[in-house]
Amino acid sequence: MTGRALPLTESRRTADAHGATSRTPTLTLATAPALLDDAVSTRLEQLDPIRLHRAKKAYTTRFVAALFAADPRGYSLRSGDGVVPSAGDVALARVVEIGRHTRLESPVSRRQTLFVGDEVLLAYGHRYAPDQFEAEVPGDLTEAHLVAAGGLVGQVTAQHMLIDQPTVVQPLGLLVDGGGVVTLERVAPKRIRTELPDPIPARFPPNRPTVIAVLGTSMNSGKSTTLACLVRGLTYAGLQVSAGKATGTGAGGDPRLFTDAGAHRVLDFTDFGFPSTFRLDYDRVRSLLVSLIDELATPGTDVVVVEIADGVYQTETGQLLSDPLFHAAVDRVVFSASDALGAVAGVSVLEAAGVDVAAVSGVLTSSPLAAREATAALDVTVFATAALSDPDIARTVLP
């Protein structure tokens, strides 16, 4: 079924009327006795390690899954009317209805087929995806949506009219251990900087290598492929290159693409404990950018290439472009566009913000005509995406 995001009950009535979907009876699972806290209307249920083992884990929860593999004991579920989830909280949920996402990306990026009744380990988060969903973290544990294959759960507030309705899940509770609610940030291997210099120096971090950022007109404009080809070309040129993704929605495809392209070291925002960066406090977004660059700038690294997700008008991306910290941390930008007009408009926005645009590439270069239009209208060189794998061309992007 396609169309606008209907209220959940309306969506189901429509589906039933057309015979497109069916409801599966609720499964009853044997669970350990639960403790009820009347003061805050929460329920704490001890989790059987076997039940945890059987649950399908998402890519965004891979560090939590690693803890389970080491020792699955000592976990509980917190549920009830008094439970209010936050972005980054880990939840166990049951699949209620299959929609847009029919598979869940595993911690090792295997696509796990979803069935109604599956219990899945997900992370709450906001999502910004113009070609798919806009979603927010709901204020309770009522039915919600799987809004990204990497394991993001939220409430859809808007969706592209050409995609299916979201997969529906019922959160069963937030995961709890001896330290409280399990959050991605608490178990992540990396930490963002807690302090930044004020005022910002002209170059920061001070001892960083050359940093190239890849931005684009929107999602699906070719940013990740552009970055991967650039990594390939610079690596063939004899340079040690690290790559990362500073903003976006958690998924394993892009980091693995960067690794396959030859990046010496690869990290993204999920390594710092963020399932997504949409609606993340901006001070944390800017700290995340320089923390990622810091972590990628290992001894011997010649170039760090960083992707900034979505388009230049996306809220966090727009804030970065006007931030002196971005200009101190990034030397040049390669811009990916879907068409010639987007390329011209995007370069104009970047140059107005004082950004040094090194080249234009992306989906538009799949069309010789679109590439020719962009070349005629721009002073910036337009490179076919695959051409960036050529070491001589890749070197021209460097300052």
C-alpha positions as CSV (number, residue, x, y, z in Angstrom):
1,M,0.0,0.0,0.0
2,T,1.3,3.5,-0.8
3,G,0.2,7.0,0.0
4,R,0.3,9.5,2.8
5,A,1.1,8.5,6.4
6,L,-2.3,7.8,7.8
7,P,-3.1,7.6,11.5
8,L,-2.3,4.1,12.6
9,T,-6.0,3.0,13.1
10,E,-7.1,4.6,9.8
11,S,-4.2,2.9,7.9
12,R,-5.2,-0.5,9.3
13,R,-8.9,0.0,8.5
14,T,-8.0,0.9,4.9
15,A,-5.7,-2.1,4.5
16,D,-8.3,-4.4,5.9
17,A,-11.0,-3.0,3.6
18,H,-8.9,-3.8,0.5
19,G,-7.7,-7.1,1.8
20,A,-4.1,-6.0,1.5
21,T,-3.0,-6.9,5.0
22,S,-4.0,-9.2,7.8
23,R,-3.5,-9.1,11.6
24,T,-1.9,-11.9,13.4
25,P,-3.2,-12.7,16.9
26,T,-1.1,-11.4,19.7
27,L,1.5,-13.9,20.9
28,T,1.7,-14.7,24.6
29,L,5.1,-15.4,26.0
30,A,6.0,-16.9,29.3
31,T,7.9,-14.3,31.3
32,A,9.4,-13.9,34.7
33,P,7.3,-12.3,37.4
34,A,7.3,-8.5,37.2
35,L,7.6,-5.8,39.8
36,L,5.1,-2.9,39.7
37,D,6.0,0.6,40.9
38,D,2.7,2.4,41.5
39,A,4.4,5.7,42.1
40,V,5.5,6.1,38.6
41,S,3.4,3.5,36.8
42,T,6.3,1.4,35.6
43,R,6.8,-2.3,35.4
44,L,10.1,-4.1,35.7
45,E,10.3,-7.5,34.1
46,Q,13.4,-9.7,34.3
47,L,14.5,-10.9,30.9
48,D,15.3,-14.6,30.3
49,P,18.8,-14.8,28.7
50,I,17.4,-17.3,26.1
51,R,14.8,-14.7,25.1
52,L,17.5,-12.1,24.6
53,H,19.5,-14.5,22.6
54,R,16.6,-15.3,20.2
55,A,15.7,-11.6,19.6
56,K,16.8,-10.2,16.3
57,K,19.4,-7.4,16.9
58,A,19.7,-4.3,14.8
59,Y,22.8,-2.7,13.4
60,T,22.4,0.3,15.6
61,T,22.3,-1.9,18.7
62,R,25.5,-3.9,17.7
63,F,27.5,-2.8,20.7
64,V,24.7,-3.8,23.1
65,A,24.5,-7.1,21.2
66,A,28.2,-7.6,21.8
67,L,27.5,-7.3,25.6
68,F,24.8,-9.9,25.3
69,A,27.2,-12.3,23.6
70,A,29.6,-11.9,26.5
71,D,27.0,-12.2,29.2
72,P,23.2,-12.1,28.6
73,R,22.3,-12.1,32.3
74,G,21.1,-9.2,34.5
75,Y,18.8,-7.4,32.0
76,S,15.2,-6.4,32.5
77,L,12.5,-4.6,30.6
78,R,10.9,-1.4,32.0
79,S,7.4,-0.7,30.7
80,G,4.2,1.0,31.8
81,D,2.5,4.3,31.3
82,G,5.2,6.2,33.2
83,V,8.0,5.2,30.8
84,V,9.0,8.0,28.4
85,P,11.6,6.9,25.8
86,S,14.4,9.2,24.6
87,A,16.6,9.1,21.5
88,G,19.3,6.4,22.0
89,D,17.3,4.3,24.4
90,V,17.4,0.6,23.6
91,A,14.0,-1.2,23.4
92,L,12.8,-4.7,22.9
93,A,9.8,-4.7,20.5
94,R,7.5,-7.1,18.8
95,V,6.7,-6.9,15.0
96,V,3.0,-6.3,14.6
97,E,2.6,-5.6,10.9
98,I,5.1,-5.7,8.0
99,G,5.3,-2.6,5.9
100,R,8.0,-0.6,4.2
101,H,10.9,-2.4,5.9
102,T,10.7,-6.1,5.5
103,R,14.2,-6.8,6.7
104,L,16.3,-5.6,9.7
105,E,20.0,-5.0,9.3
106,S,21.9,-7.1,11.7
107,P,25.0,-6.1,13.7
108,V,27.2,-7.5,10.9
109,S,24.9,-6.0,8.2
110,R,23.1,-9.2,7.2
111,R,19.5,-8.4,6.1
112,Q,17.3,-10.4,8.5
113,T,13.8,-11.2,7.2
114,L,11.2,-10.0,9.5
115,F,8.1,-12.0,10.5
116,V,5.0,-10.8,12.4
117,G,5.7,-11.8,16.0
118,D,9.4,-11.4,15.9
119,E,11.0,-9.8,18.9
120,V,13.6,-7.3,17.8
121,L,16.2,-5.1,19.6
122,L,15.9,-1.5,18.4
123,A,17.0,2.0,19.3
124,Y,14.7,5.0,19.6
125,G,15.6,7.9,17.4
126,H,14.4,10.7,15.2
127,R,14.6,10.4,11.4
128,Y,14.9,12.9,8.5
129,A,14.6,11.2,5.1
130,P,12.8,13.2,2.4
131,D,12.6,10.1,0.2
132,Q,11.2,8.0,3.0
133,F,10.1,9.1,6.4
134,E,10.2,11.9,8.9
135,A,9.8,10.5,12.3
136,E,10.1,11.5,16.0
137,V,10.6,9.7,19.3
138,P,7.1,9.2,20.8
139,G,6.3,10.2,24.3
140,D,5.3,6.7,25.5
141,L,5.6,3.0,24.6
142,T,2.6,2.8,22.4
143,E,2.8,1.2,19.0
144,A,5.4,2.8,16.8
145,H,7.2,2.3,13.5
146,L,10.4,0.8,12.3
147,V,11.6,3.9,10.4
148,A,15.0,2.7,9.2
149,A,16.4,-0.8,8.4
150,G,19.3,-0.2,10.7
151,G,17.0,-0.5,13.6
152,L,15.5,2.9,14.4
153,V,12.1,3.0,16.1
154,G,10.0,6.2,16.1
155,Q,6.6,7.6,15.2
156,V,6.2,8.6,11.5
157,T,4.9,12.2,11.2
158,A,5.3,12.4,7.4
159,Q,6.3,10.1,4.5
160,H,6.9,10.2,0.8
161,M,3.7,9.4,-1.1
162,L,5.3,6.7,-3.2
163,I,6.5,4.4,-0.5
164,D,4.6,1.8,1.6
165,Q,3.3,2.4,5.0
166,P,5.9,1.8,7.7
167,T,6.4,-1.5,9.5
168,V,4.5,-1.4,12.8
169,V,6.2,-2.6,16.1
170,Q,5.0,-2.7,19.6
171,P,7.7,-1.7,22.1
172,L,7.6,-4.2,25.0
173,G,9.8,-2.0,27.2
174,L,13.2,-0.3,27.6
175,L,16.2,-2.4,28.2
176,V,17.5,-2.0,31.8
177,D,20.7,-3.2,33.5
178,G,22.5,-2.3,36.7
179,G,23.2,1.1,35.4
180,G,19.6,2.0,34.5
181,V,18.1,2.3,31.0
182,V,20.6,0.9,28.4
183,T,21.5,3.7,26.0
184,L,23.6,3.5,22.8
185,E,25.8,6.3,24.1
186,R,26.6,4.5,27.4
187,V,27.9,1.4,25.6
188,A,29.5,3.1,22.6
189,P,33.3,2.7,22.2
190,K,33.9,6.4,21.4
191,R,33.1,9.6,23.2
192,I,32.5,13.1,21.9
193,R,34.5,16.0,23.1
194,T,33.0,17.7,26.1
195,E,34.9,21.0,25.5
196,L,35.7,23.1,22.5
197,P,37.9,26.2,22.3
198,D,36.3,29.6,22.4
199,P,37.1,31.4,20.2
200,I,37.6,28.8,17.5
201,P,41.1,28.9,15.9
202,A,41.6,29.1,12.2
203,R,42.5,25.4,12.0
204,F,41.0,22.8,14.4
205,P,41.9,20.3,15.6
206,P,45.3,21.9,15.4
207,N,47.3,18.8,14.3
208,R,44.8,17.4,11.9
209,P,45.6,16.2,8.4
210,T,43.8,17.5,5.3
211,V,40.0,17.1,5.7
212,I,37.6,16.9,2.7
213,A,33.9,17.0,3.4
214,V,31.3,15.5,1.0
215,L,27.9,17.3,1.0
216,G,25.0,17.1,-1.4
217,T,21.6,18.4,-2.5
218,S,19.7,15.8,-0.6
219,M,19.6,12.1,0.3
220,N,20.3,9.8,-2.7
221,S,22.3,12.5,-4.5
222,G,25.4,10.2,-4.6
223,K,27.3,11.4,-1.6
224,S,28.4,8.1,-0.3
225,T,29.5,6.8,-3.7
226,T,31.3,10.0,-4.4
227,L,33.2,9.7,-1.1
228,A,34.0,6.0,-1.7
229,C,35.4,6.8,-5.2
230,L,37.4,9.7,-3.8
231,V,38.9,7.4,-1.1
232,R,39.8,4.9,-3.8
233,G,41.5,7.5,-5.9
234,L,43.5,9.0,-3.0
235,T,44.5,5.6,-1.8
236,Y,45.7,4.6,-5.3
237,A,47.7,7.9,-5.2
238,G,49.7,6.4,-2.3
239,L,48.0,8.3,0.5
240,Q,46.6,6.9,3.7
241,V,43.0,7.9,3.9
242,S,40.4,7.6,6.7
243,A,36.7,8.1,6.2
244,G,33.6,8.7,8.2
245,K,30.1,9.9,8.3
246,A,29.4,12.7,10.8
247,T,25.6,12.9,10.5
248,G,22.7,10.9,9.3
249,T,20.7,7.7,10.2
250,G,22.5,4.7,11.5
251,A,23.1,1.9,8.9
252,G,26.1,-0.3,8.0
253,G,26.1,0.1,4.2
254,D,28.1,3.3,4.0
255,P,30.8,2.5,6.5
256,R,31.3,-0.9,4.8
257,L,31.4,0.8,1.4
258,F,34.2,3.2,2.6
259,T,36.1,0.2,4.0
260,D,35.8,-1.6,0.6
261,A,37.1,1.5,-1.2
262,G,40.3,1.3,0.8
263,A,39.9,3.6,3.8
264,H,42.5,2.8,6.5
265,R,40.1,3.6,9.3
266,V,36.3,4.1,9.2
267,L,33.9,5.5,11.9
268,D,30.6,7.2,12.0
269,F,28.2,8.8,14.5
270,T,26.9,5.4,15.7
271,D,30.4,4.6,17.1
272,F,29.8,7.6,19.4
273,G,26.4,6.2,20.5
274,F,24.0,8.1,18.3
275,P,21.4,6.2,16.3
276,S,20.8,9.3,14.2
277,T,21.7,13.0,14.4
278,F,18.4,14.6,13.4
279,R,17.2,16.8,16.3
280,L,20.4,16.1,18.2
281,D,21.4,19.2,20.3
282,Y,23.5,21.3,18.0
283,D,26.4,21.6,20.5
284,R,26.7,17.9,20.3
285,V,26.5,17.8,16.5
286,R,29.5,20.2,16.2
287,S,31.4,18.3,18.9
288,L,30.7,15.1,17.1
289,L,32.2,16.4,13.8
290,V,35.5,17.3,15.4
291,S,35.5,14.2,17.6
292,L,35.1,12.1,14.5
293,I,37.9,13.9,12.7
294,D,40.1,13.5,15.8
295,E,39.5,9.7,15.9
296,L,40.1,9.3,12.2
297,A,43.3,11.3,12.3
298,T,45.5,8.4,13.4
299,P,49.3,8.7,13.0
300,G,50.3,8.4,9.4
301,T,46.9,9.5,8.1
302,D,47.3,11.9,5.1
303,V,43.6,12.7,4.4
304,V,40.3,12.4,6.3
305,V,37.1,12.4,4.1
306,V,33.8,13.0,6.0
307,E,30.3,12.8,4.7
308,I,27.6,15.2,5.9
309,A,24.2,13.7,5.4
310,D,21.1,14.9,3.6
311,G,21.1,18.3,1.9
312,V,22.4,21.8,2.6
313,Y,19.0,22.9,3.8
314,Q,18.7,20.2,6.4
315,T,18.7,21.8,9.8
316,E,21.9,20.4,11.3
317,T,23.8,20.7,8.0
318,G,22.8,24.3,7.6
319,Q,23.9,25.1,11.1
320,L,27.3,23.5,10.4
321,L,27.8,25.5,7.3
322,S,27.4,28.8,9.2
323,D,29.6,27.6,12.1
324,P,33.3,28.8,12.3
325,L,34.1,25.4,13.7
326,F,33.1,23.7,10.4
327,H,35.4,26.0,8.5
328,A,38.3,25.4,11.0
329,A,37.8,21.6,10.7
330,V,37.2,21.2,6.9
331,D,39.6,22.3,4.2
332,R,37.5,21.8,1.0
333,V,34.1,20.3,0.0
334,V,33.1,18.0,-2.9
335,F,29.5,18.5,-3.7
336,S,27.1,15.8,-5.0
337,A,24.0,16.8,-6.9
338,S,21.1,15.0,-8.5
339,D,20.8,17.4,-11.4
340,A,22.4,20.5,-13.0
341,L,20.1,23.0,-11.3
342,G,20.8,21.4,-7.9
343,A,24.5,21.6,-8.6
344,V,24.4,25.3,-9.4
345,A,22.2,26.2,-6.5
346,G,24.2,24.0,-4.0
347,V,27.5,25.5,-5.0
348,S,26.0,29.0,-4.7
349,V,24.8,28.2,-1.1
350,L,28.2,26.8,-0.2
351,E,30.2,29.6,-1.6
352,A,27.9,32.2,0.1
353,A,28.8,30.4,3.3
354,G,32.5,30.8,2.6
355,V,33.1,27.2,1.7
356,D,35.9,26.2,-0.7
357,V,34.1,23.9,-3.2
358,A,36.7,21.6,-4.9
359,A,34.5,19.8,-7.3
360,V,31.0,18.7,-8.2
361,S,30.0,15.1,-8.7
362,G,27.2,12.7,-7.8
363,V,24.1,11.3,-9.5
364,L,23.9,14.1,-12.1
365,T,27.1,12.8,-13.7
366,S,25.2,9.6,-14.7
367,S,23.7,11.8,-17.4
368,P,26.2,13.3,-19.9
369,L,23.7,16.0,-20.8
370,A,23.1,16.9,-17.1
371,A,26.9,17.0,-16.5
372,R,27.4,19.2,-19.6
373,E,24.7,21.6,-18.3
374,A,26.3,21.8,-14.9
375,T,29.8,22.3,-16.4
376,A,28.6,25.2,-18.6
377,A,27.0,26.9,-15.6
378,L,29.7,26.4,-13.0
379,D,33.3,27.6,-12.5
380,V,33.9,24.5,-10.4
381,T,35.0,21.3,-12.2
382,V,32.4,18.6,-12.6
383,F,33.8,15.0,-12.3
384,A,32.0,11.8,-13.1
385,T,31.7,9.9,-9.8
386,A,33.8,6.9,-11.1
387,A,36.5,9.3,-12.4
388,L,37.3,10.2,-8.8
389,S,38.8,6.7,-8.5
390,D,41.6,7.9,-10.8
391,P,44.5,9.0,-8.6
392,D,45.4,12.0,-10.8
393,I,41.9,13.3,-10.6
394,A,41.5,12.6,-6.9
395,R,44.6,14.6,-6.2
396,T,43.1,17.7,-7.8
397,V,40.5,17.8,-5.0
398,L,43.2,18.3,-2.4
399,P,44.2,21.9,-1.4
